Amino acid sequence: MTKAELVKVISHDTGIIRKDAAIIVDTFLTAIKDSLLEGNHIEIRGFGTFKLKVRNPRIGRNPKTDKEVHVPERVVPTFKFSRAFKNEIAEVEIDKVKK
């Protein structure tokens, strides 16, 4: 599902015009990003948690030249689905996923 499709679903289900639904989706995504930039984590109960994690420095390898490359410590955003969400998804038929 794309962002445009999400806007369309929200608009259809709520009766809000698409332009306003797009503003809501953009505001929601911006709020998540801004909260992560402030170092907070976001928990949406029954769905999942957005967090920032620190990746340790490591030695990587350039696949073209096979030379070792230093990869510095960095912060990466992560998302972990809630147990309730995972349990719901576990009930999805495999044939639906293999399309």
Secondary structure by P-SEA (a helix, b strand, c coil): ccaaaaaaaaaaaccccaaaaaaaaaaaaaaaaaaaaacbbbbcccccccbbbbbcbbbbbcccccbbbbbccbbbbbbbbcaaaaaaaaacccccccc
